[in-house]
């Protein structure tokens, strides 16, 4: 199989090696700083990261329009319910 992988597959594998589960407590500062992104449960996070690294604006727009991807920013209107439900995870 050596030599049959394309660069996209290799990069996806690299991204996958750099992922792991993370507790909400560790993500809170990113969320509070307006640097959190949310993906729908049916999206593959490795694929999302790959498409972002490729600057695939059209794919990101499609996910955003479908409600599957968005930046999650704290503001006065944020009700706090979603972050609270993540706290125990």
Buried (B, 14 or more C-beta within 10 A) or exposed (E): EEEEEEEEEEBBEEBEEEEEEEEBEEBBEEBEEEEBBEBEEEBEEBEBBBBBEEEBEEBBEEBEEEEBBEEBBEEEEEEEEEBEEBEEE
